[in-house]
Amino acid sequence: MDNSVRILYLEDDPADAELVQATLDAAGMACQVTRVETCEEFRRALAEGGYDIVLADYTLPAYDGMSALQRARELSPVVPFIFVSGTMGENAAIEALTGGATDYVLKHRLSRLAPAVKRALREAENSRERQRAEQALRESEKRFRLLYENAPLAYQSLDADGRFLEVNAAWLRLLGYLREEVIGRSVLECLTPPCQELFRERFPRFKAAGEMHDVEFDMVRKDGTVVIVSVDGLIAYDETREFRETHCILHDVTRRKQMEESLREHEREYQTVLQSAMDGFAVADARGRLLDVNEAYCRMIGYSRNELLQMSIPDLQAVDAQADAARYVEEVCRQGFARFESRFRRKDGRLIDVEVSASLVPHVAERCYAFVRDVTERKRSEEQLQRLRSELTHVSRLSTAGEMVAGIAHEVNKPLYSIANYAKACCNVLALDEPDLEDLREWTREIAAAAARAGEITRRLLDFVRRAEPHRISARIGEVIEEAISLLAAETRGLPVVVRRQFADAETVVNVDRIQIQQVLVNLLRNACEALEAKDAAAKEVTIRTAVGGDSVEVSVADNGPGLPDPGASRLFEPFFTTKPEGLGMGLAISKTIVEAHGGRIWATARPGGGATFHFTLPKA
Amino acid sequence: MSDQPTVFVVDDDEQARKSICALVKSMGLRAESFASAEAFLARYAAGRPGCLVTDLRMPGMSGLDLQEQLIQRGILLPVIVVTAYARTPSTVRAIQAGAVTVLDRPYAEDTLCDAISAALVKDTAAQAEQDRLQAIRSRLERLTPAERTVLDMIVRGRSNKAIAKELDISLRTVANRRREILAKMEADSTAALFRLAIAANADRS
């Protein structure tokens, strides 16, 4: 493809064409001249196109220059047109130039031709360039117009007095007006009275600053309802830096404001509820750091809010409750909710029992809400109640035993009473000189019958006792022990110590009366717990071990309490021997009877390092 | 009505009842037995001499309730309450109410026999006292109203002279009436007359 300038030349004289070609060549312009003579040829060439410039003679035998110019303007308006003529008067030149010719060159001054062509080409190029830019501008304006019209954001333009110059469709939708209802009207008519004041204050500042951001106005819709808009605006100036118009974008923030308000309302309610709550409330992160606490929580713990916000839950936990606390945290994380009891140490050092109801905050990572209630008083009264209840049970057990004994005594006494009366009657009669033998016979028979009745009563008693003989079944030793632990836990409403299990083989089967062996285990466990009563919770240790050897299983219950009594260790298993102020001295004696009835053995040893261990054996099944 | 004392036995336990009756019989006494306090009250005729042996605890009316009923009805039969449950409050209540004896079972061999004997002695004595007072009252009833007036004044310690002056009668009339009173009251001295009058009054009050 060559870069030579393609020239269409309307000229009847081929010599002139050669001269033009030579002139341009001489000026260093590569060009390719196509000469046409007739109107017809000229028109065809223009229609085919592909020419960069048209040169034409002004006076032609078959065609006239002005018609050619006109035709060229019609068919190729952007292609420059230069007259090259031998003679051309002033008037003709003016006519040509006003008719759209780019330039004219006289044949006897052909030296002007090359610069004229160059300039014409440059101008044509510039013109095309301008046309492209104008086209692009038109298109972008069109696009902008569409965007502006269809944009979801409301747009308004105001004049210097605050009257609407333009609004877009979104604006009209937002405020419910038709375009013709607002254009030319003052924006004040669309503002609530307080915002009219605001506008009067802000508009001059806006015009001075040239821009405005996030200013909120309450606007009144056509139907009278109010929408809250946040306005961003720019001022457009003319060339002389004079105010022309405002360009403002209106964001409808009504819903957002309502939500913010409702959030604030919630926040206020939340604060009111929490601060006035009787229960303590705390928000903590996954590491237990306190993020928020209420008044009641501060009162309960004795620290100020500011102090607490520097602390973590573990800082507040009593030593003995820390291990459990970790477990509860794990539980909250696992199931999203947990309710448990714990113990806190107040700033003043006092320990308080608390009931905690904690839950993970949904959708907020690693955030936990906890309601905390001080249950120290309740625990104390519960403990007292429990103590009273167990005392009562103790007393009622005694009185039940007393009543049973009285009942038995009464039953046996009745025939004895008869026997005594008859015997005395016999004696009385025998003292007579002539005793009535018939009476004597009858009364001695009655004595015998009464004695038989007494015998019957004692026999029935024995039957009753015999029915309590062990009822043995096969059972796994581990299960028997676990049941006994739960029994004790149920009785004491939760074990006061942690019982450690060290089972050699929990699956070992023994042939036992479960209830009786559990009674033994409960006795030993209860003794162990009571022995540890004086110790700190963290220092309490109770361990149940099983060991399998030969044909028996050995179960041992060890504690780290004060150890075996001294003296008295040898009398531990004797009935009515006790070291407890309120003990009956029956627990170990009964245990011994039970274990021996099962063919086992029971004994106690001092535990190395302090404490006592009770052992018993049971034969394997 | 028989004059021979009877031991009334009240006990809900048949065996016990029969054994007590045997004991009573062996003492040469008559026994009548009842299975309940109610049955005894229904059949006992006031004034029959003897004593009552009752169990403390019985279905229905208890031994103590029975004793109270007797007191309310003016029956002075001595009561022996036998109990297998020696309860201090009930014992105190029984004694305050005037029972002769509260016996705790089991008791020593002779206890019940002795208690029955003692009760009968007391009843006999009481009966004799009742008889004596009855006699005194019937003698008093033989006095004329004028003689009763003089007797009252004698008992209040007035001299014959004072009585004559107060009643505006002659001293000899007073002396005659006094003689008549002593004769009707079968008293051999003024002192004896005093005792009779006081006994009769005490019984009436």
Interface residues (C-beta under 8 A of the other chain):
Chain A: A406 H410 N413 K414 P415 L416 Y417 S418 I419 A420 N421 Y422 A423 K424 A425 C426 C427 N428 V429 D439 E442 W443 E446 A450 R453
Chain B: D13 Q15 A16 K18 S19 I20 A22 L23 K25 S26 M27 A84 Y85 R105 P106 Y107 E109 D110 L112 C113
